[in-house]
Amino acid sequence: KFDSYAWILFMKSCQFCPPADLSPQRIWKSRYWTMIVSRRPLNRGQVILFPNRHLTSLAKLSAQEARALFLATNRVARLLVRRYRISGWQLLVNNGRSAGQSIPHIHFHFIPRYNPERRSPLLPLVSRKAYRELRALTSTQIQTVARSLRIALKKKPWQIFYLDVEYR
C-alpha cells in the first residue's frame, strides 16, 4: 500500500491506461498484455510489456494473467532475438515504490544485450539519475521502431534482418 499523496495523484494519470494514447508505440496487444517501444531505451530494441488491466503489483495478477505473462515474455524474447540478433537480454521489473517503481502500473522492461556492451547491464539498477539522462526517442523514431517490430512479428525468421532501424 502506498501512503504518499503524490503517489495517489500520479496513479490517476497512469501512462499505460486510457486515455493515454499508446498507438504510436504499440507493437502487439493480446487479451491480457500489451507490448510497446520504450521511450528511453537503454539499448536498441528495448520494449515494455504491461498488463491491460491496471495493476500496481505483480502479486495482483490473476492466474490467467500470470500464465499469459510467460507466453508473452516468450514471444517478446523470440522477437528480440530474431529481429536484433541480440546475445542476451534482461527482464527488469520494479515492484513497489521502495523497489524503484516509478509508474504505478506493473510493467516489465525487456532490455536487449549485445556483445560487447559499452554500458553496465546493471545501469538501471544502480542509478535513477543515469536512467533519466538517457536520450529520449523522438515520436518518429518510436513509430519507426514499433512499425519495424510489428512487421517482424509477421515475418518468417529468415525474412527479418533486412528491417534494420538505427536510432542511436
N, CA, C and O atoms as a DFTB+ gen file, in Angstrom:
672 C
 N C O
     1  1       0.854      -1.181       0.000
     2  2       0.000       0.000       0.000
     3  2       0.891       1.233       0.000
     4  3       1.873       1.298       0.740
     5  1       0.547       2.204      -0.828
     6  2       1.340       3.421      -0.938
     7  2       0.640       4.532      -0.170
     8  3      -0.549       4.783      -0.370
     9  1       1.387       5.198       0.714
    10  2       0.778       6.205       1.567
    11  2       1.028       7.638       1.114
    12  3       0.509       8.572       1.726
    13  1       1.790       7.828       0.081
    14  2       2.127       9.175      -0.369
    15  2       0.994       9.780      -1.189
    16  3       0.467       9.143      -2.102
    17  1       0.626      11.007      -0.857
    18  2      -0.413      11.703      -1.598
    19  2       0.004      11.904      -3.056
    20  3      -0.814      11.783      -3.967
    21  1       1.285      12.212      -3.265
    22  2       1.793      12.400      -4.634
    23  2       1.652      11.119      -5.438
    24  3       1.310      11.161      -6.620
    25  1       1.914       9.979      -4.804
    26  2       1.798       8.688      -5.483
    27  2       0.350       8.451      -5.908
    28  3       0.093       7.975      -7.014
    29  1      -0.581       8.780      -5.040
    30  2      -2.008       8.600      -5.354
    31  2      -2.411       9.501      -6.521
    32  3      -3.133       9.071      -7.420
    33  1      -1.942      10.754      -6.506
    34  2      -2.239      11.652      -7.618
    35  2      -1.642      11.123      -8.923
    36  3      -2.264      11.193      -9.983
    37  1      -0.432      10.597      -8.818
    38  2       0.246      10.062     -10.002
    39  2      -0.519       8.865     -10.566
    40  3      -0.566       8.676     -11.782
    41  1      -1.114       8.064      -9.695
    42  2      -1.865       6.886     -10.138
    43  2      -3.050       7.281     -11.016
    44  3      -3.441       6.529     -11.909
    45  1      -3.614       8.447     -10.766
    46  2      -4.773       8.880     -11.546
    47  2      -4.404       9.202     -12.989
    48  3      -5.276       9.274     -13.855
    49  1      -3.121       9.395     -13.247
    50  2      -2.691       9.697     -14.604
    51  2      -1.725       8.617     -15.096
    52  3      -0.627       8.921     -15.562
    53  1      -2.136       7.384     -14.989
    54  2      -1.300       6.254     -15.389
    55  2      -0.928       6.370     -16.864
    56  3      -1.783       6.621     -17.714
    57  1       0.357       6.183     -17.157
    58  2       0.853       6.298     -18.521
    59  2       0.422       5.153     -19.424
    60  3       0.526       5.255     -20.646
    61  1      -0.061       4.067     -18.838
    62  2      -0.440       2.903     -19.629
    63  2      -1.950       2.716     -19.765
    64  3      -2.398       1.899     -20.569
    65  1      -2.731       3.454     -18.998
    66  2      -4.186       3.286     -19.007
    67  2      -4.869       4.377     -19.823
    68  3      -4.311       5.461     -19.993
    69  1      -6.081       4.100     -20.333
    70  2      -6.834       5.156     -21.021
    71  2      -7.002       6.340     -20.083
    72  3      -7.194       6.156     -18.881
    73  1      -6.935       7.530     -20.607
    74  2      -6.981       7.940     -22.002
    75  2      -5.610       8.024     -22.681
    76  3      -5.512       8.606     -23.761
    77  1      -4.554       7.468     -22.090
    78  2      -3.221       7.521     -22.704
    79  2      -3.265       6.901     -24.103
    80  3      -3.795       5.805     -24.284
    81  1      -2.711       7.603     -25.083
    82  2      -2.679       7.095     -26.455
    83  2      -1.318       6.456     -26.714
    84  3      -0.321       7.149     -26.913
    85  1      -1.293       5.139     -26.707
    86  2      -0.054       4.400     -26.924
    87  2       0.027       3.815     -28.328
    88  3       0.949       3.053     -28.623
    89  1      -0.912       4.154     -29.191
    90  2      -0.942       3.541     -30.525
    91  2       0.361       3.729     -31.310
    92  3       0.763       2.797     -32.006
    93  1       1.053       4.891     -31.241
    94  2       2.306       5.000     -31.991
    95  2       3.397       4.060     -31.467
    96  3       4.268       3.635     -32.226
    97  1       3.349       3.738     -30.178
    98  2       4.357       2.881     -29.554
    99  2       3.980       1.410     -29.587
   100  3       4.847       0.545     -29.464
   101  1       2.695       1.117     -29.751
   102  2       2.216      -0.259     -29.605
   103  2       2.765      -1.166     -30.690
   104  3       2.727      -0.845     -31.878
   105  1       3.274      -2.304     -30.253
   106  2       3.783      -3.322     -31.157
   107  2       2.797      -4.473     -31.245
   108  3       2.546      -5.015     -32.322
   109  1       2.247      -4.835     -30.106
   110  2       1.412      -6.034     -30.023
   111  2       0.508      -5.925     -28.806
   112  3       0.895      -5.358     -27.784
   113  1      -0.692      -6.468     -28.919
   114  2      -1.622      -6.481     -27.794
   115  2      -2.382      -7.799     -27.813
   116  3      -2.887      -8.225     -28.851
   117  1      -2.454      -8.438     -26.648
   118  2      -3.231      -9.667     -26.508
   119  2      -4.398      -9.384     -25.568
   120  3      -4.649      -8.234     -25.208
   121  1      -5.090     -10.414     -25.181
   122  2      -6.217     -10.238     -24.263
   123  2      -5.760      -9.657     -22.920
   124  3      -6.470      -8.856     -22.311
   125  1      -4.561     -10.068     -22.460
   126  2      -4.097      -9.663     -21.139
   127  2      -2.916      -8.704     -21.120
   128  3      -2.740      -7.978     -20.142
   129  1      -2.091      -8.678     -22.184
   130  2      -0.828      -7.946     -22.160
   131  2      -0.649      -7.079     -23.409
   132  3      -1.186      -7.379     -24.475
   133  1       0.118      -5.998     -23.250
   134  2       0.464      -5.108     -24.354
   135  2       1.980      -4.912     -24.363
   136  3       2.612      -4.810     -23.311
   137  1       2.553      -4.861     -25.573
   138  2       3.976      -4.598     -25.739
   139  2       4.132      -3.282     -26.495
   140  3       3.510      -3.076     -27.537
   141  1       4.975      -2.388     -25.953
   142  2       5.226      -1.099     -26.583
   143  2       6.734      -0.845     -26.672
   144  3       7.524      -1.509     -26.000
   145  1       7.122       0.118     -27.505
   146  2       8.510       0.558     -27.606
   147  2       8.815       1.443     -26.400
   148  3       8.002       2.290     -26.030
   149  1       9.973       1.250     -25.793
   150  2      10.404       2.078     -24.676
   151  2      10.796       3.460     -25.201
   152  3      11.502       3.571     -26.203
   153  1      10.338       4.502     -24.526
   154  2      10.671       5.871     -24.938
   155  2      12.105       6.253     -24.595
   156  3      12.697       7.102     -25.260
   157  1      12.658       5.640     -23.576
   158  2      14.041       5.907     -23.159
   159  2      14.791       4.578     -23.072
   160  3      15.057       4.072     -21.982
   161  1      15.123       4.030     -24.225
   162  2      15.748       2.703     -24.204
   163  2      17.190       2.731     -23.725
   164  3      17.951       3.639     -24.058
   165  1      17.552       1.731     -22.945
   166  2      18.950       1.552     -22.558
   167  2      19.736       1.010     -23.740
   168  3      20.919       1.311     -23.896
   169  1      19.082       0.213     -24.570
   170  2      19.706      -0.370     -25.753
   171  2      18.696      -0.423     -26.891
   172  3      17.485      -0.377     -26.672
   173  1      19.213      -0.521     -28.100
   174  2      18.382      -0.629     -29.294
   175  2      17.437      -1.824     -29.156
   176  3      17.871      -2.939     -28.866
   177  1      16.149      -1.579     -29.367
   178  2      15.163      -2.645     -29.336
   179  2      14.476      -2.855     -28.002
   180  3      13.693      -3.795     -27.863
   181  1      14.743      -2.009     -27.016
   182  2      14.105      -2.204     -25.708
   183  2      12.598      -2.004     -25.816
   184  3      12.126      -1.044     -26.424
   185  1      11.855      -2.926     -25.217
   186  2      10.401      -2.833     -25.209
   187  2       9.886      -2.967     -23.782
   188  3      10.605      -3.399     -22.880
   189  1       8.624      -2.587     -23.601
   190  2       7.961      -2.675     -22.299
   191  2       6.719      -3.543     -22.468
   192  3       5.971      -3.398     -23.434
   193  1       6.518      -4.430     -21.530
   194  2       5.356      -5.313     -21.511
   195  2       4.558      -4.995     -20.252
   196  3       5.116      -4.974     -19.155
   197  1       3.255      -4.746     -20.399
   198  2       2.430      -4.434     -19.231
   199  2       1.041      -5.045     -19.383
   200  3       0.568      -5.255     -20.500
   201  1       0.375      -5.335     -18.231
   202  2      -0.975      -5.897     -18.304
   203  2      -1.970      -4.837     -18.763
   204  3      -1.826      -3.654     -18.454
   205  1      -2.976      -5.279     -19.503
   206  2      -4.009      -4.349     -19.973
   207  2      -4.852      -3.825     -18.815
   208  3      -5.340      -2.696     -18.853
   209  1      -5.015      -4.646     -17.799
   210  2      -5.764      -4.241     -16.613
   211  2      -4.822      -3.453     -15.708
   212  3      -3.665      -3.834     -15.531
   213  1      -5.317      -2.354     -15.133
   214  2      -4.466      -1.540     -14.260
   215  2      -4.185      -2.305     -12.966
   216  3      -5.084      -2.571     -12.168
   217  1      -2.902      -2.651     -12.786
   218  2      -2.447      -3.337     -11.578
   219  2      -1.174      -2.664     -11.106
   220  3      -0.292      -2.365     -11.912
   221  1      -1.070      -2.424      -9.814
   222  2       0.120      -1.765      -9.290
   223  2       1.181      -2.762      -8.846
   224  3       2.327      -2.372      -8.627
   225  1       0.833      -4.033      -8.708
   226  2       1.761      -5.015      -8.171
   227  2       1.674      -6.337      -8.923
   228  3       0.605      -6.739      -9.383
   229  1       2.801      -6.994      -9.038
   230  2       2.863      -8.312      -9.663
   231  2       1.993      -9.311      -8.901
   232  3       1.426     -10.226      -9.498
   233  1       1.890      -9.136      -7.597
   234  2       1.108     -10.050      -6.760
   235  2      -0.387      -9.977      -7.047
   236  3      -1.139     -10.852      -6.617
   237  1      -0.825      -8.958      -7.759
   238  2      -2.253      -8.793      -8.045
   239  2      -2.687      -9.425      -9.364
   240  3      -3.860      -9.349      -9.731
   241  1      -1.753     -10.045     -10.077
   242  2      -2.121     -10.712     -11.334
   243  2      -3.056     -11.883     -11.064
   244  3      -2.887     -12.609     -10.084
   245  1      -4.031     -12.061     -11.930
   246  2      -4.881     -13.246     -11.845
   247  2      -4.089     -14.447     -12.371
   248  3      -3.028     -14.279     -12.971
   249  1      -4.602     -15.642     -12.147
   250  2      -3.926     -16.847     -12.639
   251  2      -3.811     -16.814     -14.165
   252  3      -2.785     -17.206     -14.720
   253  1      -4.860     -16.348     -14.837
   254  2      -4.838     -16.266     -16.301
   255  2      -3.797     -15.249     -16.771
   256  3      -3.065     -15.503     -17.728
   257  1      -3.731     -14.108     -16.102
   258  2      -2.749     -13.086     -16.470
   259  2      -1.322     -13.585     -16.230
   260  3      -0.421     -13.300     -17.019
   261  1      -1.121     -14.322     -15.152
   262  2       0.218     -14.855     -14.858
   263  2       0.640     -15.877     -15.911
   264  3       1.785     -15.857     -16.363
   265  1      -0.266     -16.766     -16.304
   266  2       0.050     -17.737     -17.368
   267  2       0.331     -17.017     -18.680
   268  3       1.279     -17.350     -19.390
   269  1      -0.491     -16.037     -18.992
   270  2      -0.315     -15.282     -20.234
   271  2       0.981     -14.472     -20.204
   272  3       1.563     -14.203     -21.254
   273  1       1.440     -14.080     -19.010
   274  2       2.692     -13.335     -18.885
   275  2       3.856     -14.153     -19.437
   276  3       4.689     -13.619     -20.169
   277  1       3.925     -15.437     -19.098
   278  2       5.041     -16.242     -19.574
   279  2       4.951     -16.510     -21.070
   280  3       5.979     -16.606     -21.741
   281  1       3.761     -16.628     -21.592
   282  2       3.619     -16.740     -23.045
   283  2       4.054     -15.440     -23.721
   284  3       4.715     -15.463     -24.759
   285  1       3.679     -14.310     -23.128
   286  2       4.047     -13.007     -23.693
   287  2       5.557     -12.775     -23.597
   288  3       6.160     -12.281     -24.549
   289  1       6.177     -13.122     -22.468
   290  2       7.626     -12.930     -22.342
   291  2       8.365     -13.803     -23.340
   292  3       9.385     -13.393     -23.893
   293  1       7.856     -15.000     -23.572
   294  2       8.471     -15.871     -24.577
   295  2       8.372     -15.247     -25.959
   296  3       9.328     -15.287     -26.734
   297  1       7.232     -14.678     -26.263
   298  2       7.044     -14.040     -27.573
   299  2       7.984     -12.843     -27.741
   300  3       8.591     -12.670     -28.798
   301  1       8.101     -12.021     -26.697
   302  2       8.987     -10.863     -26.761
   303  2      10.438     -11.318     -26.935
   304  3      11.162     -10.779     -27.773
   305  1      10.859     -12.295     -26.154
   306  2      12.241     -12.777     -26.230
   307  2      12.559     -13.312     -27.625
   308  3      13.604     -12.987     -28.189
   309  1      11.668     -14.125     -28.182
   310  2      11.900     -14.670     -29.523
   311  2      11.950     -13.559     -30.565
   312  3      12.767     -13.609     -31.485
   313  1      11.086     -12.560     -30.427
   314  2      11.077     -11.438     -31.364
   315  2      12.393     -10.670     -31.308
   316  3      12.972     -10.367     -32.351
   317  1      12.873     -10.351     -30.110
   318  2      14.099      -9.568     -29.982
   319  2      15.322     -10.342     -30.464
   320  3      16.213      -9.768     -31.090
   321  1      15.369     -11.634     -30.177
   322  2      16.498     -12.448     -30.642
   323  2      16.508     -12.500     -32.166
   324  3      17.556     -12.336     -32.790
   325  1      15.335     -12.731     -32.766
   326  2      15.262     -12.809     -34.240
   327  2      15.522     -11.462     -34.886
   328  3      16.276     -11.369     -35.854
   329  1      14.902     -10.419     -34.355
   330  2      14.936      -9.114     -35.013
   331  2      16.268      -8.394     -34.873
   332  3      16.769      -7.812     -35.835
   333  1      16.847      -8.433     -33.663
   334  2      18.046      -7.650     -33.397
   335  2      19.311      -8.489     -33.228
   336  3      20.383      -7.935     -32.983
   337  1      19.209      -9.793     -33.353
   338  2      20.381     -10.677     -33.193
   339  2      21.109     -10.402     -31.878
   340  3      22.334     -10.293     -31.845
   341  1      20.351     -10.295     -30.817
   342  2      20.933      -9.983     -29.513
   343  2      21.656     -11.197     -28.949
   344  3      21.342     -12.337     -29.293
   345  1      22.623     -10.942     -28.083
   346  2      23.362     -12.040     -27.468
   347  2      22.764     -12.416     -26.121
   348  3      23.104     -13.458     -25.561
   349  1      21.888     -11.589     -25.602
   350  2      21.213     -11.847     -24.331
   351  2      20.192     -10.767     -24.082
   352  3      20.063      -9.825     -24.864
   353  1      19.466     -10.903     -22.988
   354  2      18.500      -9.870     -22.639
   355  2      18.221      -9.917     -21.154
   356  3      18.401     -10.944     -20.499
   357  1      17.775      -8.779     -20.634
   358  2      17.384      -8.675     -19.232
   359  2      15.895      -8.399     -19.167
   360  3      15.336      -7.701     -20.012
   361  1      15.272      -8.954     -18.159
   362  2      13.884      -8.652     -17.850
   363  2      13.903      -7.922     -16.520
   364  3      14.257      -8.501     -15.493
   365  1      13.527      -6.662     -16.536
   366  2      13.615      -5.824     -15.341
   367  2      12.218      -5.404     -14.907
   368  3      11.429      -4.917     -15.717
   369  1      11.919      -5.593     -13.631
   370  2      10.653      -5.125     -13.068
   371  2      10.943      -4.544     -11.694
   372  3      11.624      -5.164     -10.878
   373  1      10.427      -3.358     -11.447
   374  2      10.499      -2.733     -10.128
   375  2       9.108      -2.839      -9.532
   376  3       8.183      -2.174      -9.998
   377  1       8.946      -3.661      -8.513
   378  2       7.630      -3.921      -7.943
   379  2       7.499      -3.198      -6.604
   380  3       8.041      -3.645      -5.594
   381  1       6.780      -2.082      -6.606
   382  2       6.589      -1.288      -5.392
   383  2       7.492      -0.071      -5.377
   384  3       8.586      -0.075      -5.941
   385  1       7.015       0.956      -4.728
   386  2       7.750       2.217      -4.695
   387  2       9.124       2.063      -4.055
   388  3      10.087       2.680      -4.510
   389  1       9.229       1.253      -3.012
   390  2      10.523       1.073      -2.337
   391  2      11.527       0.349      -3.230
   392  3      12.733       0.426      -2.995
   393  1      11.039      -0.352      -4.247
   394  2      11.916      -1.043      -5.198
   395  2      12.234      -0.171      -6.412
   396  3      12.941      -0.603      -7.322
   397  1      11.714       1.050      -6.423
   398  2      12.016       1.964      -7.514
   399  2      10.940       2.045      -8.580
   400  3      11.178       2.604      -9.651
   401  1       9.760       1.498      -8.313
   402  2       8.675       1.572      -9.293
   403  2       8.241       3.024      -9.432
   404  3       7.802       3.637      -8.459
   405  1       8.362       3.578     -10.636
   406  2       8.035       4.989     -10.840
   407  2       6.695       5.183     -11.533
   408  3       6.126       6.273     -11.474
   409  1       6.190       4.163     -12.178
   410  2       4.865       4.210     -12.800
   411  2       4.000       3.222     -12.031
   412  3       4.358       2.049     -11.931
   413  1       2.875       3.664     -11.489
   414  2       2.066       2.788     -10.640
   415  2       1.218       1.794     -11.442
   416  3       0.029       1.616     -11.178
   417  1       1.840       1.171     -12.400
   418  2       1.204       0.133     -13.220
   419  2       2.325      -0.870     -13.477
   420  3       3.330      -0.525     -14.099
   421  1       2.171      -2.078     -13.017
   422  2       3.252      -3.058     -13.138
   423  2       3.641      -3.209     -14.606
   424  3       2.779      -3.315     -15.479
   425  1       4.947      -3.218     -14.867
   426  2       5.423      -3.356     -16.242
   427  2       6.823      -3.947     -16.231
   428  3       7.548      -3.855     -15.241
   429  1       7.183      -4.552     -17.344
   430  2       8.452      -5.248     -17.482
   431  2       9.252      -4.608     -18.609
   432  3       8.736      -4.391     -19.705
   433  1      10.507      -4.311     -18.329
   434  2      11.416      -3.785     -19.347
   435  2      12.205      -4.950     -19.920
   436  3      12.892      -5.652     -19.178
   437  1      12.119      -5.167     -21.215
   438  2      12.963      -6.139     -21.907
   439  2      14.124      -5.365     -22.490
   440  3      13.951      -4.571     -23.415
   441  1      15.308      -5.595     -21.950
   442  2      16.491      -4.841     -22.349
   443  2      17.406      -5.762     -23.153
   444  3      18.036      -6.654     -22.585
   445  1      17.488      -5.556     -24.467
   446  2      18.393      -6.367     -25.281
   447  2      19.843      -6.101     -24.901
   448  3      20.210      -4.971     -24.580
   449  1      20.658      -7.137     -24.937
   450  2      22.087      -7.016     -24.656
   451  2      22.866      -7.512     -25.858
   452  3      22.511      -8.509     -26.487
   453  1      23.917      -6.806     -26.158
   454  2      24.743      -7.086     -27.323
   455  2      26.177      -7.320     -26.877
   456  3      26.586      -6.820     -25.829
   457  1      26.941      -8.066     -27.649
   458  2      28.377      -8.235     -27.386
   459  2      29.149      -7.345     -28.327
   460  3      28.862      -7.372     -29.524
   461  1      30.080      -6.580     -27.890
   462  2      30.355      -6.247     -26.493
   463  2      29.475      -5.085     -26.031
   464  3      29.074      -4.247     -26.837
   465  1      29.184      -5.041     -24.755
   466  2      28.383      -3.955     -24.175
   467  2      29.285      -2.786     -23.824
   468  3      30.400      -2.975     -23.338
   469  1      28.808      -1.597     -24.068
   470  2      29.557      -0.407     -23.677
   471  2      29.148       0.085     -22.302
   472  3      29.939       0.730     -21.613
   473  1      27.934      -0.208     -21.899
   474  2      27.482       0.241     -20.585
   475  2      27.160      -0.966     -19.721
   476  3      26.939      -2.071     -20.218
   477  1      27.139      -0.732     -18.441
   478  2      26.894      -1.811     -17.494
   479  2      25.473      -2.335     -17.626
   480  3      24.539      -1.541     -17.738
   481  1      25.282      -3.657     -17.616
   482  2      23.924      -4.203     -17.615
   483  2      23.157      -3.830     -16.356
   484  3      21.931      -3.940     -16.321
   485  1      23.864      -3.391     -15.325
   486  2      23.209      -3.034     -14.073
   487  2      22.846      -1.562     -13.989
   488  3      22.357      -1.113     -12.952
   489  1      23.073      -0.796     -15.054
   490  2      22.797       0.636     -15.036
   491  2      21.408       0.965     -14.497
   492  3      21.305       1.843     -13.640
   493  1      20.332       0.313     -14.949
   494  2      19.024       0.709     -14.432
   495  2      18.851       0.401     -12.955
   496  3      18.003       0.997     -12.291
   497  1      19.651      -0.529     -12.431
   498  2      19.534      -0.878     -11.023
   499  2      20.360       0.058     -10.142
   500  3      20.078       0.211      -8.954
   501  1      21.367       0.674     -10.726
   502  2      22.328       1.458      -9.959
   503  2      21.898       2.909      -9.805
   504  3      22.026       3.473      -8.718
   505  1      21.395       3.519     -10.856
   506  2      21.214       4.961     -10.822
   507  2      19.961       5.398     -11.565
   508  3      19.859       5.233     -12.781
   509  1      19.008       5.957     -10.824
   510  2      17.824       6.539     -11.471
   511  2      18.214       7.760     -12.283
   512  3      17.648       8.011     -13.347
   513  1      19.176       8.516     -11.784
   514  2      19.626       9.716     -12.487
   515  2      20.180       9.336     -13.862
   516  3      19.881       9.991     -14.860
   517  1      20.984       8.281     -13.905
   518  2      21.549       7.835     -15.182
   519  2      20.438       7.437     -16.142
   520  3      20.524       7.712     -17.338
   521  1      19.394       6.790     -15.628
   522  2      18.276       6.389     -16.490
   523  2      17.548       7.622     -17.032
   524  3      17.204       7.669     -18.213
   525  1      17.314       8.610     -16.181
   526  2      16.618       9.831     -16.619
   527  2      17.422      10.600     -17.657
   528  3      16.852      11.316     -18.481
   529  1      18.738      10.457     -17.622
   530  2      19.594      11.195     -18.556
   531  2      19.729      10.510     -19.911
   532  3      20.351      11.065     -20.816
   533  1      19.160       9.314     -20.070
   534  2      19.197       8.660     -21.371
   535  2      18.441       9.510     -22.378
   536  3      17.426      10.125     -22.051
   537  1      18.932       9.538     -23.570
   538  2      18.289      10.324     -24.618
   539  2      16.940       9.701     -24.973
   540  3      16.856       8.510     -25.272
   541  1      15.908      10.504     -24.938
   542  2      14.575      10.031     -25.294
   543  2      14.458       9.941     -26.817
   544  3      15.023      10.755     -27.549
   545  1      13.719       8.941     -27.272
   546  2      13.467       8.809     -28.699
   547  2      12.435       9.841     -29.129
   548  3      11.560      10.215     -28.348
   549  1      12.537      10.294     -30.354
   550  2      11.516      11.186     -30.902
   551  2      10.294      10.355     -31.254
   552  3      10.384       9.129     -31.334
   553  1       9.165      10.996     -31.465
   554  2       7.954      10.255     -31.823
   555  2       8.139       9.521     -33.151
   556  3       7.612       8.423     -33.328
   557  1       8.874      10.112     -34.076
   558  2       9.142       9.452     -35.360
   559  2       9.982       8.198     -35.151
   560  3       9.709       7.161     -35.756
   561  1      11.000       8.285     -34.298
   562  2      11.829       7.117     -34.019
   563  2      11.019       6.018     -33.350
   564  3      11.167       4.843     -33.688
   565  1      10.164       6.389     -32.405
   566  2       9.310       5.409     -31.722
   567  2       8.410       4.707     -32.729
   568  3       8.286       3.482     -32.701
   569  1       7.780       5.471     -33.619
   570  2       6.882       4.884     -34.617
   571  2       7.640       3.976     -35.576
   572  3       7.122       2.934     -35.978
   573  1       8.854       4.354     -35.945
   574  2       9.664       3.543     -36.856
   575  2      10.039       2.215     -36.214
   576  3       9.938       1.165     -36.848
   577  1      10.472       2.259     -34.956
   578  2      10.827       1.024     -34.250
   579  2       9.597       0.141     -34.069
   580  3       9.660      -1.066     -34.304
   581  1       8.485       0.733     -33.655
   582  2       7.257      -0.035     -33.455
   583  2       6.804      -0.688     -34.757
   584  3       6.426      -1.860     -34.762
   585  1       6.839       0.054     -35.852
   586  2       6.443      -0.483     -37.153
   587  2       7.370      -1.640     -37.555
   588  3       6.912      -2.671     -38.046
   589  1       8.661      -1.454     -37.344
   590  2       9.638      -2.493     -37.675
   591  2       9.371      -3.782     -36.890
   592  3       9.441      -4.879     -37.444
   593  1       9.064      -3.640     -35.600
   594  2       8.807      -4.829     -34.775
   595  2       7.459      -5.468     -35.113
   596  3       7.325      -6.691     -35.066
   597  1       6.459      -4.647     -35.455
   598  2       5.168      -5.222     -35.873
   599  2       5.345      -6.036     -37.152
   600  3       4.781      -7.122     -37.286
   601  1       6.132      -5.506     -38.092
   602  2       6.404      -6.236     -39.334
   603  2       7.170      -7.519     -39.029
   604  3       6.881      -8.572     -39.598
   605  1       8.154      -7.425     -38.122
   606  2       8.966      -8.596     -37.772
   607  2       8.121      -9.707     -37.163
   608  3       8.419     -10.885     -37.360
   609  1       7.070      -9.352     -36.425
   610  2       6.195     -10.368     -35.843
   611  2       5.487     -11.180     -36.922
   612  3       5.159     -12.347     -36.708
   613  1       5.254     -10.571     -38.070
   614  2       4.524     -11.233     -39.150
   615  2       5.433     -11.998     -40.100
   616  3       4.961     -12.832     -40.873
   617  1       6.737     -11.720     -40.049
   618  2       7.676     -12.336     -40.992
   619  2       8.171     -13.681     -40.481
   620  3       8.113     -13.978     -39.288
   621  1       8.648     -14.467     -41.401
   622  2       9.331     -15.702     -41.039
   623  2      10.731     -15.312     -40.575
   624  3      11.248     -14.280     -41.003
   625  1      11.363     -16.118     -39.702
   626  2      12.660     -15.726     -39.129
   627  2      13.707     -15.319     -40.157
   628  3      14.475     -14.394     -39.894
   629  1      13.771     -15.959     -41.299
   630  2      14.807     -15.632     -42.279
   631  2      14.496     -14.364     -43.073
   632  3      15.336     -13.919     -43.855
   633  1      13.308     -13.769     -42.895
   634  2      12.939     -12.552     -43.610
   635  2      13.105     -11.289     -42.765
   636  3      12.794     -10.198     -43.242
   637  1      13.577     -11.401     -41.549
   638  2      13.528     -10.293     -40.606
   639  2      14.694      -9.329     -40.709
   640  3      14.493      -8.126     -40.539
   641  1      15.889      -9.793     -40.977
   642  2      17.076      -8.990     -40.740
   643  2      17.278      -7.815     -41.695
   644  3      18.151      -6.984     -41.445
   645  1      16.512      -7.713     -42.770
   646  2      16.663      -6.560     -43.651
   647  2      15.982      -5.316     -43.076
   648  3      16.107      -4.240     -43.661
   649  1      15.288      -5.421     -41.988
   650  2      14.498      -4.322     -41.437
   651  2      15.285      -3.483     -40.439
   652  3      14.691      -2.941     -39.507
   653  1      16.598      -3.356     -40.601
   654  2      17.396      -2.640     -39.614
   655  2      16.912      -1.216     -39.434
   656  3      16.671      -0.486     -40.395
   657  1      16.777      -0.845     -38.171
   658  2      16.389       0.506     -37.793
   659  2      17.421       0.990     -36.795
   660  3      17.592       0.394     -35.731
   661  1      18.099       2.052     -37.126
   662  2      19.095       2.617     -36.233
   663  2      18.558       3.925     -35.683
   664  3      18.061       4.757     -36.441
   665  1      18.651       4.116     -34.383
   666  2      18.226       5.384     -33.813
   667  2      19.173       5.862     -32.747
   668  3      18.840       6.786     -32.005
   669  1      20.327       5.276     -32.645
   670  2      21.323       5.722     -31.650
   671  2      22.417       6.462     -32.362
   672  3      23.362       6.928     -31.727
